[in-house]
Amino acid sequence: GPTADVVEAMGDKITARKTMQEAGVPVVPGSGEIVDVAEAIAFANEINYPIMLKAAAGGGGIGMQRCENDQELEKAFVSSQNRAKAYFGNGAMFVEKFIDDARHIEVQIVGDNHGNIVHLYERDCSIQRRNQKVLEEAPSPFLSKRTRIQIGEAALLAAKHVQYTNAGTVEFVMDQDENFYFLEMNTRLQVEHPITEETIGVDLVEWQINVAEGKALPLKQEDIQPTGHSIELRLYAEDPTSFMPSPGKIETLHFPKMEGVRIDSGYESGSTVSPFYDPMIAKIIVSGSSREEAIKRCEDFFTSFSLTGIKHNGPLFAQLLKEENFQQGKYSTSYLAKILVKK
């Protein structure tokens, strides 16, 4: 796997930003480590609102808050800092320019101990609530062919600069003109890795094990090409509108067996969802020869799927899949909140 200093450097968002600037990867304008609200306000005015206040050691959307003016930033700073201390043992914050109506695009990369690094193309993770992913798809329906090539090359630049080994993800935020900026790097395999496995036709866990054993990657970059389309839906034990967790005992749980559907889950009828951990019940991975076929299979899945005993976000997916803008691939990280308001 990656050396401890690489993991530490890439896990610290501020250090990661500096490292990416050195590598020639575009980054969103942002500050260094900030511990004082006055300093945060001064920097926010320098780069202009809106800004995103973030925990330097954070992840999973924790300690993140969008601010439109000095008053909002002042109010958010202490609460976000306290959350960062509680979750990460580190209250350091930083301020970053907020890219409005953005998309969250990430690129899967894998490096071995023989100097080989490849990317396995992108995933679009823009369907989010509370800055956390709910639905991901590969490839992105938004990217032009030119941008797809450029973002893959940028991810390789980032990984090669830190001599990365193991599976990892280089994450980018992208505006509506397809300008993209480095967001962070995850030095691990992510929840949504199955949609890359389905579209590229590889087993990323097997690749990780082989890399750890000192073996070389089995494919060169020119041998890697996505085929078809894959969508992952994160089934959560939560209210589908308020997103409040809904722990408790699952009375019945039925996953229909269908072509192109893969279920990664540790729950069944009679299982209890604990209030102490992430409320994810299952990852529903649906693939097809085209995006249209994958969406149709998702819709068919939810007509036969059932879960009783606790609230879950299945009804949200049933609604989302029928939304015209989603079907056309026209969405951003703020999309989910907008369609819920529209209901």
Stockholm file with secondary structure:
# STOCKHOLM 1.0

chainA/1-343         GPTADVVEAMGDKITARKTMQEAGVPVVPGSGEIVDVAEAIAFANEINYPIMLKAAAGGGGIGMQRCENDQELEKAFVSSQNRAKAYFGNGAMFVEKFIDDARHIEVQIVGDNHGNIVHLYERDCSIQRRNQKVLEEAPSPFLSKRTRIQIGEAALLAAKHVQYTNAGTVEFVMDQDENFYFLEMNTRLQVEHPITEETIGVDLVEWQINVAEGKALPLKQEDIQPTGHSIELRLYAEDPTSFMPSPGKIETLHFPKMEGVRIDSGYESGSTVSPFYDPMIAKIIVSGSSREEAIKRCEDFFTSFSLTGIKHNGPLFAQLLKEENFQQGKYSTSYLAKILVKK
#=GR chainA/1-343 SS CCCHHHHHHHHSHHHHHHHHHHHTCCBCCBCSCBCCHHHHHHHHHHHCSCEEEEETTCCTTTTCEEESSHHHHHHHHHHHHHHHHHHHSCCCEEEEECCTTCEEEEEEEEECTTSCEEEEEEEEEEEEETTEEEEEEESCSSCCHHHHHHHHHHHHHHHHHTTCCEEEEEEEEECTTCCEEEEEEECSCCTTHHHHHHHHTCCHHHHHHHHHTTCCCSCCGGGCCCCSEEEEEEEESBCTTTCCBCCEECSEEECCCCTTEEEEESCCTTCEECTTSCCEEEEEEEEESSHHHHHHHHHHHHHHCEEESSCCSHHHHHHHTTCHHHHTTCCCTTHHHHHHHHC
#=GC SS_cons         CCCHHHHHHHHSHHHHHHHHHHHTCCBCCBCSCBCCHHHHHHHHHHHCSCEEEEETTCCTTTTCEEESSHHHHHHHHHHHHHHHHHHHSCCCEEEEECCTTCEEEEEEEEECTTSCEEEEEEEEEEEEETTEEEEEEESCSSCCHHHHHHHHHHHHHHHHHTTCCEEEEEEEEECTTCCEEEEEEECSCCTTHHHHHHHHTCCHHHHHHHHHTTCCCSCCGGGCCCCSEEEEEEEESBCTTTCCBCCEECSEEECCCCTTEEEEESCCTTCEECTTSCCEEEEEEEEESSHHHHHHHHHHHHHHCEEESSCCSHHHHHHHTTCHHHHTTCCCTTHHHHHHHHC
//
